[in-house]
Amino acid sequence: MARRILITSGKGGVGKTTIVANLGYVLARSGLKVLLFDVDFGLNNLDVVMGIEKKINYDIVDVVEGRCKVRQAVVNTRVKNLYVLPTNHVYASSKIDHTQLNAVINDIEDCFDYIFIDCPAGIDNGFRRAVECSGEAIVVTTPHISALRDCDKIVGALRTLCVDNVSVALNRVRGDMIMDGEMLSVDVVQKYIQMPICAVIPDDDVVQGQLLIGGAVNVDCNFTKSIEMMADYIHNGKKKLYDPTKRYKGFVGAIRRLIRHIA
């Protein structure tokens, strides 16, 4: 039976879907079977991030309304063991409830080790519907006060809905800015949110380039290293967080910070 992990955020634009895609890629590359389930009706872009938008014949709406079996809607990606169950761009999400989504997952979860549920941002009905289909949750945020406040609201909502296994992925962290006192450090964020941090993910230009062509980031870069640490924590319980400040320490690090600021 698959582990159902909700990936959510308090606000849009914090990199939630990018993390879903790359976390799935890393786990699938290790031999685990992973399904990425997009339940962000209307605002979905997981298909674009994964580069499969032209391969979609059916989506979750077709499954719920009986036009196809769930296995027919599941799309193979370019990565072995990694699959996507897409959603619909124009469908009125209010027509689907958590009971129907649960039935879809129940029908296919024995085929996978992990099902990552890409959830709408915020705490509206779409969020609640997705929560009802999951067993644990990861809240994606960035080290900015506004994002952390939204993260705190999401964590509170998850607790209200009886999701106990909740952790936080801190995304788009700039080590140079932390060293220069221009961004909150990981320790400060930890004290603010009072929640386990499962990943510290650096702001990496490689990610932006990859998003232009679709697919997971499959190159050796700092972003990938941090996602690999996150996957190891999720699957093996080995907590090792990426240190975004390491390369900006010392004399050489000071030069790197200066160059980064000039650029």
N, C-alpha and C positions, 0 to 999 in steps of 0.2 A: 504494500500500500504506500502511495506516494506521500511525502511531506508536503502539505499545502502551506505555502508561505506568501502572505500578502505583502506587496511592496507598495507603500503609500507615501504621501507627503502632504504637508499642510497647505502648500501653494504650488502652482505650476512653475515650470522652468528651472527646477532644482536638479534636473538630471535623472529623474526616477526611471524613465524608460531606458535610457542608456545603460544604467546599472543593471536593470532586469536583463537586457540583451547580453551584456558581457559576463554577468554572473552565470547565466545559462550556458554561455559558450565555454567558460572555464570548467564548469562541472561536467559538461558533455564531453569535453576533450579528455577528461580523466576516466571516461568509460561509463559514466552515469547517464541514464535516460532522463531527459529534461523536457518539460512542456512549458512554454510561455503562453499564458492565457490572458488575452487582452479583454478587459471588461470596461474599458473607458469608452462607452458608446458616444459617438458623435465627435469626440476629440482624440480618437485613437491614432497613433502613429507608430506603433510597434512594428507593423508590417513594413513601413518605410525604413525604419532603423535596421531591420533585419534584411532588407533588400528582397522581399518576397511578394511585394504588392501585385506583381503581374502573374503570380502563380496561384492566386486565390480564386477558387471556383465556388466555394461555399463558406459561410461564416457561422458564428454562434446563433444568429437569428434563424438561419435555415435549419439548424439542428433543433432548436426549441419549437419551431413551427412545423417540424416533421417532414421537411423537404429532402433531408439527407440524414445519414447516420453520423455520429460524432467523428468516427474515424475518417469519413470522407471529407470533413471540414479541416482536419489537422493537416498542416502544410509542412513538408520537409524543408529544412534550410540547407545551406551549403555545408553545414557542419554535421558530421555523423552524430546521431543520438540527440540532436537538438531539433525541436519541433515547435510550431506556433499554432495556436487556435485563435484565429482572428475574430474581430467583432465588426460591426457595421458602422459606416460613416454617417448615415442619415436616419437610422431607426430611432423611434421614440423609446428611450430606455425604460420609461415607466411601464411599458407593456411586459417587461420581463422582471420576475422577482427572484429572490435568493433560492427559493425552492426549485425553480427550473434550472438555475445555474448549478445548484448542488447535484441535481439529477444528472446533468451532463458530466460533471466531474466524477461522480460515482461510477458512471458507465465506462470511464476510461482510465481511472487512476491506477489500476493494477498494472498498467502498461509502463508506468513511469516511476522513477525514484523521487523526482521533485516536480511539483507544479508551482510555478511562480505566477501569482495573480497580479497583473499590472492594473492598479486601482486608480480611479479618478482622484484628482487632488481635492482636498477639502473634506467636509463632513456632511455632505448632503446625502440623498437617498442612494446614489450610486456607491458611495463609500460604505454605507451600512449593508447594502446588498452584497458587496464584495467581502466584507468582514464575516458575514454569516457563512461564507463558503471556505473560510480559512481556519487554520489551527494555530498559526503564529504570525507575527508581523514584524516587518522592518520599516522604519520611518526614515525617509531620506530628507536631509536638510542641509543647509549650508551654514558656515560660521558667521551669520549676520543676525542681529538682534530680531529683526522682523521675521526672518525665517525660523528662528529658534522659538519665538512666541507661538507661531503657527504649529511648530512641532510639538510644543507642550500641550496645545489644545487637542491635537490628534492623539497623543498618548493618553490624555484624559478620556477621550471618547472611546478608545480601544479598551481601556480599563472598565468603563461603564458597560461596554458590550461583552465583558468577561473574556477578553483576550489577555492572557497572563504572560505569555512568552513574547515580549516585545523588546526590540533593540533598535539602535539608531545608527544609520550610516551617514557620516559627515562628508559631504561632497564638495568639490571645487575649493579645496584648501590651498592657499598660497603660502608656502614656507618662507619666502622672502618677506612677505608682508607681515607674517607673524614675528619674524626676527626684528623687523623695524617697528613693531608695535602698532601696525596699521590694520591688523586682523586679530580676532580673538584666537587664543591658543586652544589646543585640544583640551588641556586641563581646565581652562576657564569654561569651555563649553560643557565639559563633563559636570562641573559643579552647578552650572545653570540648569541643565536638563534633568539631572539626577536619574539618568537611565544608562544601561550598559551601551557602550559604543562598540559595534561589531566591525566597523571599517572606517578608516580615514583615507579618503581618496583625493589625490592632488588634482589641481587644475592643470591639464596637460593639453598642449596645442595639437598633439597627435589625434586626440579624440575628435576635435572639431573637423579636422581633415577627413577622418573616417566617416563622419556623419554625412558628408557631402556625397559619398559614393554608396553608402548603405553597408550593413553588415557589422559584426562585432569587431572590436579592435584586436587584431590578431598579430600585433607586432610587439617586440620586447621594449616596453616603455614603462615609465613610473606608474601610469594609470593601470596597466595590466598587472604589474606587480602588486599593487594595492588590492585589486579585485581577486587575485590569487590568494592573498592573505585572508580576504573576506570569505572566499569559498572554503578555505581550510578551516576557518572558525566555524562556519555553518555545518560543514560535513563531519569534521573530526573534533570540534571543540577546542582547537588550538588557537588561543587568542594571541595574535601578534599583529599589532597595528603599524601601518606604514608611517614613517617619520618624515613629514614633509619639510622639516627644517634642517635635516642632516646635511644636505648638499649646499646649504647656505651658511654653514658655520665656518669659523676660522678665516684666514686671510683670503684663500681662494673663494670661499663662500661669500665674503664681502664683495669681491669683484663680481661674482655672479649676480648678487643683489643689485649692484650698481648698473650692470649691463641690462638687467631685467627692467629696471626703472627707466632707463634711457630709451629702451625699445618700446 
